Amino acid sequence: MEIQKKQYMYRGKSVEELKELEVREFAKYLPSRQKRTVLRNFQVIEEFVKRAKTKLEKGKKIKTHSRDIIIVPQMIGMAIQVHNGKTFIPIQIEPEMLGHRLGEMSGTRSKVAHSKAGVGATKGSKHKAKK
């Protein structure tokens, strides 16, 4: 007995159907804020996808500082490195990321690991014993 993997659907459309759509046609299925962004910047998104595909064909890594680009179906399966302000964070684009921005996938704030208190941080550590 085989276990079938459930096919991912976005607003009633399969990923294959969405990949056939142009960027502006895909915008119809997005929430209002993302739809507005895509319709205003569709040239930027299409240019990014075009450059990314040519870099993939040449075997180069895709690096970008553009954290505000909305993820569209043509990007699914790509490995993109997004800058977080310090380094490039590698991201594998999956169908569940559709409609989100690249910047959401690479956090800019790291977890702070506190160690023990330093000299002068507590009342007991202010005065050093004299020998």
C-alpha positions as CSV (number, residue, x, y, z in Angstrom):
1,M,0.0,0.0,0.0
2,E,1.5,3.3,-1.1
3,I,1.1,6.5,0.8
4,Q,0.3,9.3,-1.6
5,K,1.8,12.7,-0.8
6,K,-0.9,15.4,-0.7
7,Q,-0.6,17.9,-3.6
8,Y,-0.2,21.5,-2.5
9,M,-3.0,23.8,-3.5
10,Y,-3.0,27.6,-3.4
11,R,-6.4,29.1,-3.5
12,G,-7.8,26.1,-5.4
13,K,-5.0,25.9,-7.9
14,S,-2.2,23.4,-8.1
15,V,1.4,24.5,-8.3
16,E,1.6,23.3,-12.0
17,E,-1.4,25.5,-12.9
18,L,0.1,28.5,-11.1
19,K,3.5,28.1,-12.8
20,E,1.8,28.6,-16.2
21,L,0.3,31.9,-15.1
22,E,2.1,35.2,-15.6
23,V,3.0,37.3,-12.6
24,R,0.1,39.7,-13.0
25,E,-2.4,36.8,-13.4
26,F,-1.0,35.2,-10.3
27,A,-1.6,38.5,-8.4
28,K,-5.3,37.9,-8.6
29,Y,-5.0,35.0,-6.1
30,L,-3.0,37.0,-3.6
31,P,-4.3,38.9,-0.5
32,S,-4.8,42.6,-1.1
33,R,-1.5,44.0,0.2
34,Q,0.6,41.5,-1.7
35,K,-1.6,41.9,-4.8
36,R,-1.0,45.7,-4.7
37,T,2.7,45.2,-4.4
38,V,2.9,42.7,-7.2
39,L,0.8,44.8,-9.6
40,R,3.0,47.9,-8.9
41,N,6.3,46.0,-9.2
42,F,5.7,43.2,-11.6
43,Q,8.5,44.3,-13.9
44,V,11.0,44.0,-11.0
45,I,9.7,40.6,-10.0
46,E,9.8,39.3,-13.6
47,E,13.3,40.7,-14.1
48,F,14.5,39.0,-10.9
49,V,13.0,35.6,-12.0
50,K,14.6,36.0,-15.4
51,R,18.1,36.8,-14.0
52,A,17.7,34.0,-11.4
53,K,16.9,31.4,-14.1
54,T,19.9,32.4,-16.2
55,K,22.2,32.2,-13.1
56,L,20.9,28.7,-12.3
57,E,21.6,27.6,-15.9
58,K,25.2,28.8,-15.5
59,G,25.5,27.0,-12.2
60,K,25.9,30.2,-10.2
61,K,24.4,31.1,-6.8
62,I,21.5,33.5,-6.7
63,K,22.3,36.3,-4.1
64,T,20.0,39.2,-3.5
65,H,19.6,42.2,-1.2
66,S,16.0,42.7,-2.4
67,R,14.1,41.5,0.7
68,D,10.8,43.0,-0.5
69,I,10.2,40.8,-3.5
70,I,7.0,38.7,-3.3
71,I,7.5,35.0,-3.9
72,V,5.7,33.9,-7.1
73,P,5.2,30.4,-8.5
74,Q,8.1,30.7,-11.0
75,M,10.5,30.8,-8.0
76,I,9.5,27.5,-6.6
77,G,12.4,25.1,-6.3
78,M,15.1,27.8,-6.5
79,A,17.8,28.1,-3.9
80,I,18.1,31.9,-3.2
81,Q,20.5,33.5,-0.8
82,V,18.9,36.6,0.9
83,H,20.9,39.2,2.7
84,N,19.9,39.8,6.3
85,G,22.1,42.9,6.9
86,K,25.2,40.9,7.8
87,T,25.4,37.7,5.8
88,F,23.5,35.8,3.1
89,I,21.0,33.3,4.4
90,P,20.3,30.4,2.0
91,I,16.6,29.7,1.4
92,Q,15.0,26.9,-0.6
93,I,11.7,28.2,-2.1
94,E,8.8,25.9,-1.4
95,P,5.1,26.2,-2.4
96,E,4.0,27.1,1.1
97,M,6.0,30.4,0.7
98,L,3.9,31.8,-2.1
99,G,2.7,35.3,-1.5
100,H,5.3,36.0,1.3
101,R,8.3,38.2,0.9
102,L,11.9,37.0,0.7
103,G,12.8,39.1,3.8
104,E,10.4,37.1,5.9
105,M,12.4,34.0,5.3
106,S,15.8,35.4,6.5
107,G,15.5,36.9,10.0
108,T,17.6,40.0,10.8
109,R,17.7,39.5,14.5
110,S,19.6,36.7,16.1
111,K,18.9,35.1,19.5
112,V,20.9,36.7,22.3
113,A,22.8,34.2,24.5
114,H,23.5,35.8,27.9
115,S,26.5,34.6,29.9
116,K,27.2,35.3,33.6
117,A,27.3,38.9,34.9
118,G,30.4,41.0,34.3
119,V,32.4,43.1,36.8
120,G,30.2,45.9,38.2
121,A,27.0,44.3,37.1
122,T,26.0,43.3,40.6
123,K,26.6,45.0,44.0
124,G,28.9,42.2,45.1
125,S,31.2,42.5,42.2
126,K,31.8,46.3,42.5
127,H,34.5,46.1,45.2
128,K,37.6,44.0,44.7
129,A,39.3,42.6,47.8
130,K,42.7,44.2,48.5
131,K,45.6,41.9,49.3
